[in-house]
Amino acid sequence: MTRAALLIIASCTALSAQVQSVVVSREAYLMGTRAELVVHAENRHVGMARLEHALDALEDAEAELSTWRPTSDISALNQYPIGMPWMASKRLCRLFQDIWTWHREAGGAFDPGIGQLLGAWDIHGDGAIPSAKRLEQAMAASGLKLLRFDQNTCTVTRLGDATIDVGAFGKGEALDRAGDVLGHLPWMINLGGQISVGGRAPAGGSWPVSIAHPRERDAATVHVRLTSGSLSTSAGSERDLKVNGVRIAHHLDPRTGRPAAFDGSVTVWHQRGLIADMLSTALYVMGPAGLQWAEERGLAACYLTPDGGSVRMEATTAFRTLLSAQE
């Protein structure tokens, strides 16, 4: 799955000028999107070296996770013979533990084992409306129910022709890996609209980020100042498809096999980019009814729903606390 980008107003000058530092930035095209990396360092040489390490981490994640690369680990798993255990690396084993945990916790609203369903709706192409038979076949061949994960042996066994799509977790995982190598220096990474920040921010320092209007990507609606963690937004906007005048949301509901009905946006903040990524997708699929689910778990989530000429905001207590902390 994919998401609409956050509207970034993450100015490097937001960090306190009390600390003597230079701002160093890099841009790259990774994981099918634009990556912007910024770090505050004592000098340009140190900053460039840190950003190079972060880019290496992002590139390693892409090489391991990308379904567009036939040589990636995920591609190897997707093509592995049915019924034979596939051995995952220790890093992927930890990732799969989180994936399976949140799949269960979200009642199936988060399920990356939907490669066959994405193909039936041609989500990565021009879009298509599958016949009832085609949809039934895709549903039968989709879901983590057809992938048995054994965390004791770090193996995954395909029980059917299900394939994993990384759109709902790949960027978050890549951001976490990049953040691990950036150390204590203040840093920000914007990877295709998901933003992670970290390091030891100076007193009063933060990165200002704006959440866009669900239907107007360039219109700032909610403003957040981040000092740590990751902010992920899932929405439709211009990424949705139309086939014969019918809107096809690029987020599919794994429980029904059909495009998610919600047409607003949901933003999640979490200390870990991976969790923010997965949960923004799960909550988008749930729709506004997911607000209570998030509240019960103490999650920082915010729904924006177009309402006539305005936008209605509904947020959990944790998200409102995040907003009030900057007032």
N, C-alpha and C positions, 0 to 999 in steps of 0.2 A: 504494500500500500504506500501511498504518497501523501504529502500534506501541502497545504498552501503555506507560503513563507510568512514568517513574522515580518512586520515592518521594522527595519532596523534603524534606530537613531543612536546606535552605540558609539558615541563619540569618545575617542581616546582621552580627551581633555577632561572627562568626568572624574578621572582619578586625581587625587589631591596633588597640588603643585609643591607641597611641602617636601616631597621626596625627589631628590635629584635623579632624574632618569630621562631616557630618550624613548620615544615611541617607534617601534619597528613593526612593519606589517608585511604580509605576503598574501598573494592570491593564487589560487590554483583551481583546476577543474578536476574534481574527483567524485566518484560514485554517481556520475551522471548529473552533477550539479556544481555550482560555484562554491568554493570554500574561501573564506576570508579569515585570516589569522592575525591577531594583534597582540603584542607583548610590550610591557614596560621593562626596560633593562638599564643597567648602569652604563652601558655603551652599546653601540650598534653591533659590534662584533659578537658580544654575548647574546644579544637579541636575535640576530640572524641564526646563530648556532642552535638556539632553543627552538626557533620556528622550523628549522630544518629537521630536527628530531621529531617535532610534532607532525610535520608533513610525512615523514617516513612512517610514523604510526598510522596515519590516515591511509596511506598507500598500502601498507601491510594489511589493514582491515579490508580494504577493497579487494586486494588479491585473494584474501581468504573467504570473503563473504559474497562477492558479486555473482549474481546468476547470469550476468552478461558475459562473464569470462568462463569458458569451458574448463579452464585449468583450476578454478577455485575449489576450495574444500566443499562449499555448499553445492556447487555443480556436480562434484563427484558423488556426494550423497544423493542428490536428486536422480542420478543415473545408475546408482548402485543396484545390483540384482535384488529383486524382491525376496524376502525371507532370509537374507544373509546379513549378519551383524556388521555394521560399518563402524570402525574405530575412530572416535573423535579425539582431537588434541585436548590437552588439559584446559586450554583457554576456551575452546568451543564447548567443552564439557561444562564449565562454569556458566557460559552463556546459555546453554540449553537448560540448565537447572532453573535459571530465571524465566526463560520462555515458558517452560512447562508449568512452573508455579503460577505465573500470572494468567496463563490460559485457564487453569482450573479456577483461580480466584475470580476471574471475570466471567465465569460461566460460559466460556466459548466465544465471547464477544471479541477477544483477541485470539487469533489463530492464524499463524503464518503458513500453515500447510495448505494453502488455497491456490497453489499454482495452476491447477486444472480449471478452477472457477475463473481465475483471471483470464485464462485463455478462452474460455467459453464466451465471456463478455468482451473479449479483445481490449482489455483495459489498457494495455501497453501499445495499442495500435489506434485505429480510428473508431473503435467501439462497435459492438454488435449486440443484437437481441437474440439470444439463443432460443431454439425451440424448446418445448417442454421436455422432449426426450433428451436433447443435448444437455439441458440444465440438470436433469435427473442423473445423467451419466457423470457429469462433472462433480455433482454433489457426492456421488458414491465414491469418487476417486479423490476426494479432498478431505482435509482435516488432520489434526495431530492424532486423531483416533487411529489413523493408519500408519503412524510412526511410533514405534515403541522405544522409549528412551530408558536406558538402564544406567543410572548415575553411578552405580558401584563399579561397573566395568567401562563406563564412558562409551557405550555403544548405542547406535541407533539402528533399528531394524525396520525396513519398509515392509508393511503388511499389505500394501496395495500400491497403486501407481500415483500416490500423492507426492507432491513436490513442494519444497519450501520456497516462499518468496520473502526477501529480506526487507521489503519496503517499510514495514512497520517496526523495525528494530535496528536495521543496519547502521543508520546514521548515528543513532544514540550510542551504540556500542563503539563506533569509530571515535566519537567525541570523547568518550571515557578513556579510551586508550591514548589518545593524543594528550588529554589533560594529565595523565599519569606521568608523562615525560617532561611537562613544562615546569614542574617544581613550584617554588615559592613566589616566583615573579608574577605580578598581576598580568593576566592574560584573558583574551576573549577569542572564541572561535565561532563563526557563523557558518554552518554547513547546510546549505540549501534551505535556510530559514529556521533551523533549530539552532539555538544559541546556548553555548556553555561558557561559563566564566569561572575563574579560580585564581589561586595564588594568594599572597598576603597583601590585600588591598590596604593602602594608606588610610588613616583615619578619615572618615567621611567619603571615602572613594567608592564609586559604584559605576556600573555600566547601564545607561538608560536605554531601554528597549520599549518599543510600542507594539501593541497587538493591533493588527489591521482590522478594518471593517470586513465582515465575512464576505461581502460581495464587491468591495472596492479596495483592492490590495494596497493602494497608495494613500488611503485615508486612515490616519491613526485614530484609534478609538479608546484604548486603555493603555496607560503608561506604567511601566514597572522599572524599578532600579535594582539591578542584580549585583550582589557581592559574591555570590557563589552559586553553584548548581547549574541546572539546565532548564530552559524554557522551550517547550515544544507545542506547536499549534497544528491541529488537524482541521481542515476545512475543504470546501468544494471549490468555490469561485471559478476561476478560469480553467482549472484542471479537469473539471467535469466534462463529460462527452455528451453529444447529442446525436441520436440516430433516428432518422425519420421524425424529427421534432420531439423525440422523447429524451428527457434528461437521464443520463446514466452516471450516477455518482461514482467517482473512481475509488471510493471506499466500499468494499463489499461487506455485507453482514455474513460472516461464516456460518451462522446458525440457520439462515434461510437460503443462502446462496445468491441472494439478490442485492442490488445496490442499497446502501444505507439510505433511509428516508430523510434523515436530518439534513437541513440545508444551511445551517449556521456554521459556527466554529467552536472548537473547544481547545483551551490552552491548559497545559499542565506544567507545574514547576516541580522538580524533584532534584535532590542532590546528585543523583546519578542520571546521566543522559539517557542511558538505556531504558530505565524505568519511565522517565518522562515520555520517551518516544512510544513505548508500548502502550502506556496508559492514555495518551492523547488519542491514539487509534481506537482503543477499546471504548473509551467514553464517547467518542464520536459515533461509533456504531450503536451504542446504547441510546444515544440521543439525550435530551434534557432529563429523562428519567434516571440517567446515570449520576446525576448530581447527588442524590441521596446515598447511592452506593459509595461515591467518593467521600462524602461527609462521614459516613460510618467508619471509614478507614483512615480518617485524618489526612486525606490527600489534598493538595493545593490545586484546585481545578476551577476553571472559569468558562462558562458558556456565553457566547454572544449569538443572539437570535434576531434576525431582521424582523421588525415589527412596524409595518407601514413605512413611514419615512424615517424611522429611528431604529435604534438597536437596543434590545433588552439584554441586560447583563445579569446573570445569576452565578454566584460563586460560593464555594465552600468557605467555612470559617478559616481554614488554613490559608486560603488564597487571599481572603480579605485582610488577614493578619499581615501577609506579605505586602499588600498595598499600604496598609496603615503604618507599617514600619518606616516608610519613607516620607511620611507627612511631617 
